[in-house]
Amino acid sequence: MKVIAFNSSPNMDKGKTSLILKPFLEGMEEAKAEVELFYTRKIKINICTGEVNCWFKNPGRCYQKDDMNILYPKLREADILVFASPIYWDNINGPMKNLIDRMALPLNGIGYEIRNGHSRLNLPKEFKPKKVVLVSSCGFWEMDNFDPALAYFKAFCRNANYEFAGALLRPHANALARLSNTTESDTGIPDIFEAAKEAGRQLVNHGKVAGEIFNTISKELIPLEDYINSLNLYFQQAAAEAKK
């Protein structure tokens, strides 16, 4: 089984999104999947210019000479696509959205069709079914801050005829980062990391992830008021330090 993963955090493996993505991918590797991870910060992906050469002039290949032309064959062959992005305001960040925009026309057949009673892009002649997973972290405390990203990926999967296999979501990720650096055994952090790894194993071995696994990854770590107070204290200290 081939897995292609993308992490659009500018902090790459040092970011909070990677805290969940890393064990998730490790779990898939333990289940004998072939995993390849790309950081959008390290690859060159220009914006889509909308001239549709990838349909008419060179089907399946963008005219732009950037790294998408290296990624297209990998994306076509993948069984699982993993998209990992932080939430800054209300949705996935720009680099991830740009990557997905560039996937649309080159990976589909020319034109439109009616599929499940809805207009969709034509499927390519050699369509390979895929599962899609979203991995995301957010500094905000509440889970509803992920709603726009979830709606976006579900729509993406419907249009691409991919299966949305779920989302590993980590709210108040600043608390996760802070508590993961402590040695206290009652923080609940080890449960979160093990759940992310188990999610990877289950997806490869069984094609789906149990709902309680997602709940463990997203579970509350600290009450809302305590979280806000701790963040504001940190920001005050950081601002004071910056002025020295």
C-alpha positions as a LaTeX table, in Angstrom:
\begin{tabular}{lrrr}
\hline
Residue & $x$ (\AA) & $y$ (\AA) & $z$ (\AA) \\
\hline
Met1 & 0.00 & 0.00 & 0.00 \\
Lys2 & 1.36 & 3.38 & $-1.02$ \\
Val3 & 0.83 & 6.44 & 1.14 \\
Ile4 & 1.66 & 9.99 & 0.07 \\
Ala5 & 1.58 & 12.58 & 2.87 \\
Phe6 & 1.92 & 16.35 & 2.74 \\
Asn7 & 2.68 & 18.63 & 5.69 \\
Ser8 & 2.07 & 22.31 & 4.96 \\
Ser9 & 3.22 & 23.64 & 8.33 \\
Pro10 & 6.01 & 26.19 & 7.80 \\
Asn11 & 7.65 & 24.68 & 10.88 \\
Met12 & 7.66 & 21.26 & 9.18 \\
Asp13 & 8.63 & 18.49 & 11.63 \\
Lys14 & 9.02 & 21.02 & 14.47 \\
Gly15 & 5.42 & 22.23 & 14.23 \\
Lys16 & 2.42 & 21.20 & 16.31 \\
Thr17 & 0.74 & 19.51 & 13.35 \\
Ser18 & 3.68 & 17.12 & 13.15 \\
Leu19 & 3.05 & 15.98 & 16.73 \\
Ile20 & 0.02 & 14.07 & 15.43 \\
Leu21 & 1.19 & 13.39 & 11.87 \\
Lys22 & 4.45 & 11.69 & 12.89 \\
Pro23 & 2.94 & 8.86 & 14.98 \\
Phe24 & 0.12 & 8.45 & 12.46 \\
Leu25 & 2.61 & 7.81 & 9.65 \\
Glu26 & 4.69 & 5.59 & 11.94 \\
Gly27 & 1.63 & 3.45 & 12.55 \\
Met28 & 1.10 & 3.02 & 8.82 \\
Glu29 & 4.74 & 2.06 & 8.37 \\
Glu30 & 4.39 & $-0.50$ & 11.17 \\
Ala31 & 1.49 & $-1.95$ & 9.17 \\
Lys32 & 3.90 & $-2.33$ & 6.22 \\
Ala33 & 2.67 & 0.60 & 4.13 \\
Glu34 & 5.12 & 2.46 & 1.92 \\
Val35 & 5.02 & 6.05 & 3.19 \\
Glu36 & 6.45 & 9.11 & 1.48 \\
Leu37 & 6.23 & 12.50 & 3.21 \\
Phe38 & 6.59 & 15.90 & 1.54 \\
Tyr39 & 6.81 & 19.33 & 3.15 \\
Thr40 & 5.24 & 22.06 & 1.04 \\
Arg41 & 7.95 & 24.42 & 2.28 \\
Lys42 & 10.59 & 22.29 & 0.56 \\
Ile43 & 8.87 & 21.81 & $-2.78$ \\
Lys44 & 8.09 & 24.38 & $-5.45$ \\
Ile45 & 4.40 & 24.58 & $-6.31$ \\
Asn46 & 3.21 & 27.58 & $-8.31$ \\
Ile47 & $-0.39$ & 28.73 & $-8.32$ \\
Cys48 & $-2.79$ & 27.30 & $-10.91$ \\
Thr49 & $-3.04$ & 29.71 & $-13.85$ \\
Gly50 & $-6.27$ & 28.20 & $-15.19$ \\
Glu51 & $-5.22$ & 27.93 & $-18.85$ \\
Val52 & $-6.19$ & 24.17 & $-18.95$ \\
Asn53 & $-3.20$ & 23.07 & $-21.03$ \\
Cys54 & $-3.18$ & 20.03 & $-18.73$ \\
Trp55 & $-6.44$ & 18.95 & $-20.39$ \\
Phe56 & $-6.04$ & 19.90 & $-24.04$ \\
Lys57 & $-2.39$ & 20.40 & $-24.95$ \\
Asn58 & $-0.56$ & 17.98 & $-22.63$ \\
Pro59 & $-3.24$ & 15.87 & $-20.91$ \\
Gly60 & $-2.34$ & 15.05 & $-17.33$ \\
Arg61 & 0.69 & 17.29 & $-17.22$ \\
Cys62 & 0.91 & 20.94 & $-16.22$ \\
Tyr63 & 2.91 & 23.28 & $-18.46$ \\
Gln64 & 4.58 & 24.84 & $-15.40$ \\
Lys65 & 8.02 & 23.47 & $-14.70$ \\
Asp66 & 7.72 & 22.97 & $-10.97$ \\
Asp67 & 7.59 & 20.04 & $-8.56$ \\
Met68 & 3.95 & 19.16 & $-9.27$ \\
Asn69 & 5.09 & 17.28 & $-12.36$ \\
Ile70 & 7.16 & 15.07 & $-10.06$ \\
Leu71 & 4.20 & 14.58 & $-7.73$ \\
Tyr72 & 1.52 & 13.74 & $-10.31$ \\
Pro73 & 2.70 & 10.14 & $-10.95$ \\
Lys74 & 3.00 & 9.53 & $-7.20$ \\
Leu75 & $-0.48$ & 10.92 & $-6.58$ \\
Arg76 & $-1.98$ & 8.71 & $-9.28$ \\
Glu77 & $-0.44$ & 5.56 & $-7.78$ \\
Ala78 & $-1.15$ & 6.31 & $-4.13$ \\
Asp79 & $-3.72$ & 4.32 & $-2.16$ \\
Ile80 & $-3.91$ & 6.81 & 0.71 \\
Leu81 & $-3.42$ & 10.58 & 0.63 \\
Val82 & $-2.69$ & 12.38 & 3.90 \\
Phe83 & $-3.00$ & 16.16 & 4.08 \\
Ala84 & $-1.63$ & 17.77 & 7.24 \\
Ser85 & $-2.20$ & 21.48 & 7.80 \\
Pro86 & $-2.42$ & 23.87 & 10.74 \\
Ile87 & $-5.51$ & 26.04 & 11.10 \\
Tyr88 & $-4.52$ & 29.69 & 11.45 \\
Trp89 & $-7.88$ & 31.39 & 11.15 \\
Asp90 & $-10.69$ & 29.38 & 9.60 \\
Asn91 & $-9.34$ & 26.73 & 7.23 \\
Ile92 & $-6.25$ & 24.94 & 5.93 \\
Asn93 & $-3.33$ & 27.22 & 5.09 \\
Gly94 & $-2.39$ & 28.64 & 1.69 \\
Pro95 & 0.34 & 26.17 & 0.66 \\
Met96 & $-1.99$ & 23.20 & 1.19 \\
Lys97 & $-4.86$ & 24.81 & $-0.69$ \\
Asn98 & $-2.49$ & 25.65 & $-3.55$ \\
Leu99 & $-1.32$ & 22.02 & $-3.73$ \\
Ile100 & $-4.88$ & 20.70 & $-3.90$ \\
Asp101 & $-5.88$ & 23.28 & $-6.54$ \\
Arg102 & $-3.04$ & 22.03 & $-8.73$ \\
Met103 & $-4.32$ & 18.45 & $-8.42$ \\
Ala104 & $-7.76$ & 19.10 & $-9.93$ \\
Leu105 & $-7.52$ & 19.05 & $-13.73$ \\
Pro106 & $-4.31$ & 17.05 & $-14.39$ \\
Leu107 & $-5.58$ & 14.11 & $-12.31$ \\
Asn108 & $-8.99$ & 13.97 & $-13.98$ \\
Gly109 & $-10.35$ & 13.23 & $-17.42$ \\
Ile110 & $-11.37$ & 16.02 & $-19.78$ \\
Gly111 & $-14.81$ & 17.48 & $-19.19$ \\
Tyr112 & $-17.67$ & 16.86 & $-16.79$ \\
Glu113 & $-20.11$ & 14.08 & $-16.00$ \\
Ile114 & $-23.14$ & 13.49 & $-13.79$ \\
Arg115 & $-22.12$ & 11.30 & $-10.88$ \\
Asn116 & $-24.50$ & 10.50 & $-8.05$ \\
Gly117 & $-26.87$ & 13.11 & $-9.41$ \\
His118 & $-24.28$ & 15.89 & $-9.26$ \\
Ser119 & $-21.98$ & 17.51 & $-11.83$ \\
Arg120 & $-18.40$ & 16.33 & $-11.34$ \\
Leu121 & $-15.13$ & 16.31 & $-13.26$ \\
Asn122 & $-14.72$ & 13.22 & $-15.45$ \\
Leu123 & $-12.74$ & 10.44 & $-13.86$ \\
Pro124 & $-9.47$ & 9.54 & $-15.63$ \\
Lys125 & $-9.39$ & 6.39 & $-17.73$ \\
Glu126 & $-7.17$ & 4.59 & $-15.23$ \\
Phe127 & $-8.83$ & 5.79 & $-12.04$ \\
Lys128 & $-7.43$ & 4.32 & $-8.82$ \\
Pro129 & $-9.61$ & 4.56 & $-5.69$ \\
Lys130 & $-8.02$ & 6.42 & $-2.81$ \\
Lys131 & $-8.65$ & 7.16 & 0.82 \\
Val132 & $-8.02$ & 10.69 & 2.11 \\
Val133 & $-7.16$ & 11.69 & 5.67 \\
Leu134 & $-6.92$ & 15.17 & 7.12 \\
Val135 & $-4.48$ & 15.82 & 9.97 \\
Ser136 & $-4.81$ & 19.24 & 11.52 \\
Ser137 & $-3.88$ & 21.24 & 14.60 \\
Cys138 & $-5.35$ & 24.47 & 15.86 \\
Gly139 & $-4.43$ & 26.99 & 18.54 \\
Phe140 & $-8.10$ & 27.65 & 19.31 \\
Trp141 & $-9.65$ & 25.54 & 22.06 \\
Glu142 & $-12.92$ & 24.42 & 20.44 \\
Met143 & $-13.44$ & 21.60 & 17.95 \\
Asp144 & $-15.82$ & 23.65 & 15.78 \\
Asn145 & $-12.84$ & 25.63 & 14.50 \\
Phe146 & $-12.15$ & 22.63 & 12.24 \\
Asp147 & $-15.60$ & 22.70 & 10.62 \\
Pro148 & $-14.56$ & 24.70 & 7.50 \\
Ala149 & $-11.60$ & 22.38 & 6.85 \\
Leu150 & $-13.77$ & 19.30 & 7.28 \\
Ala151 & $-16.38$ & 20.67 & 4.87 \\
Tyr152 & $-13.63$ & 21.51 & 2.37 \\
Phe153 & $-12.10$ & 18.02 & 2.40 \\
Lys154 & $-15.44$ & 16.26 & 2.20 \\
Ala155 & $-16.30$ & 18.36 & $-0.86$ \\
Phe156 & $-12.86$ & 17.66 & $-2.36$ \\
Cys157 & $-13.36$ & 13.92 & $-1.90$ \\
Arg158 & $-16.85$ & 13.98 & $-3.42$ \\
Asn159 & $-15.60$ & 15.79 & $-6.52$ \\
Ala160 & $-12.52$ & 13.59 & $-6.90$ \\
Asn161 & $-14.45$ & 10.36 & $-6.14$ \\
Tyr162 & $-12.10$ & 9.66 & $-3.23$ \\
Glu163 & $-13.16$ & 8.21 & 0.11 \\
Phe164 & $-12.85$ & 10.57 & 3.06 \\
Ala165 & $-11.46$ & 8.24 & 5.74 \\
Gly166 & $-11.58$ & 10.72 & 8.61 \\
Ala167 & $-9.66$ & 13.49 & 10.33 \\
Leu168 & $-7.11$ & 13.50 & 13.12 \\
Leu169 & $-7.83$ & 16.84 & 14.76 \\
Arg170 & $-5.94$ & 18.42 & 17.65 \\
Pro171 & $-7.54$ & 21.54 & 19.18 \\
His172 & $-5.67$ & 23.73 & 21.73 \\
Ala173 & $-2.50$ & 22.33 & 20.23 \\
Asn174 & $-0.35$ & 24.72 & 22.24 \\
Ala175 & $-1.29$ & 22.73 & 25.33 \\
Leu176 & $-0.31$ & 19.51 & 23.57 \\
Ala177 & 3.10 & 20.94 & 22.70 \\
Arg178 & 3.68 & 22.21 & 26.23 \\
Leu179 & 2.49 & 19.08 & 28.04 \\
Ser180 & 4.37 & 16.75 & 25.70 \\
Asn181 & 7.58 & 18.24 & 27.09 \\
Thr182 & 6.70 & 17.30 & 30.68 \\
Thr183 & 7.41 & 14.03 & 32.45 \\
Glu184 & 4.05 & 13.86 & 34.22 \\
Ser185 & 2.27 & 10.56 & 33.61 \\
Asp186 & $-1.27$ & 11.88 & 34.09 \\
Thr187 & $-1.28$ & 14.44 & 31.25 \\
Gly188 & $-3.02$ & 12.09 & 28.81 \\
Ile189 & $-0.44$ & 12.94 & 26.16 \\
Pro190 & 0.86 & 9.36 & 25.68 \\
Asp191 & $-2.72$ & 8.24 & 24.96 \\
Ile192 & $-3.01$ & 10.82 & 22.19 \\
Phe193 & 0.23 & 9.79 & 20.49 \\
Glu194 & $-0.59$ & 6.09 & 20.76 \\
Ala195 & $-4.07$ & 6.73 & 19.35 \\
Ala196 & $-2.53$ & 8.51 & 16.35 \\
Lys197 & $-0.23$ & 5.56 & 15.76 \\
Glu198 & $-3.08$ & 3.10 & 16.14 \\
Ala199 & $-5.10$ & 5.13 & 13.63 \\
Gly200 & $-2.34$ & 4.56 & 11.09 \\
Arg201 & $-2.25$ & 0.85 & 11.76 \\
Gln202 & $-6.02$ & 0.50 & 11.55 \\
Leu203 & $-6.31$ & 2.44 & 8.32 \\
Val204 & $-3.78$ & 0.23 & 6.56 \\
Asn205 & $-4.90$ & $-3.07$ & 8.07 \\
His206 & $-8.66$ & $-2.57$ & 8.07 \\
Gly207 & $-9.34$ & 0.34 & 5.70 \\
Lys208 & $-10.97$ & 2.45 & 8.43 \\
Val209 & $-10.34$ & 3.92 & 11.85 \\
Ala210 & $-12.52$ & 3.33 & 14.90 \\
Gly211 & $-14.38$ & 6.42 & 16.06 \\
Glu212 & $-13.01$ & 6.32 & 19.59 \\
Ile213 & $-9.51$ & 6.71 & 18.18 \\
Phe214 & $-10.44$ & 10.08 & 16.67 \\
Asn215 & $-12.04$ & 11.12 & 19.96 \\
Thr216 & $-8.89$ & 10.31 & 21.93 \\
Ile217 & $-6.73$ & 12.39 & 19.59 \\
Ser218 & $-9.07$ & 15.37 & 20.02 \\
Lys219 & $-9.78$ & 15.02 & 23.73 \\
Glu220 & $-9.74$ & 17.99 & 26.11 \\
Leu221 & $-6.38$ & 18.53 & 27.78 \\
Ile222 & $-7.04$ & 21.66 & 29.80 \\
Pro223 & $-10.17$ & 23.71 & 30.70 \\
Leu224 & $-10.90$ & 26.66 & 28.41 \\
Glu225 & $-10.24$ & 29.41 & 31.00 \\
Asp226 & $-6.98$ & 27.81 & 32.13 \\
Tyr227 & $-5.86$ & 27.48 & 28.53 \\
Ile228 & $-6.57$ & 31.12 & 27.69 \\
Asn229 & $-4.85$ & 32.33 & 30.86 \\
Ser230 & $-1.78$ & 30.21 & 30.21 \\
Leu231 & $-1.56$ & 31.43 & 26.61 \\
Asn232 & $-1.86$ & 35.08 & 27.56 \\
Leu233 & 0.79 & 34.67 & 30.25 \\
Tyr234 & 3.11 & 33.08 & 27.70 \\
Phe235 & 2.49 & 35.89 & 25.20 \\
Gln236 & 3.16 & 38.54 & 27.85 \\
Gln237 & 6.43 & 36.88 & 28.77 \\
Ala238 & 7.44 & 36.49 & 25.13 \\
Ala239 & 6.67 & 40.14 & 24.40 \\
Ala240 & 8.71 & 41.26 & 27.40 \\
Glu241 & 11.61 & 39.07 & 26.32 \\
Ala242 & 11.46 & 40.43 & 22.76 \\
Lys243 & 11.84 & 44.00 & 24.03 \\
Lys244 & 15.07 & 43.28 & 25.88 \\
\hline
\end{tabular}
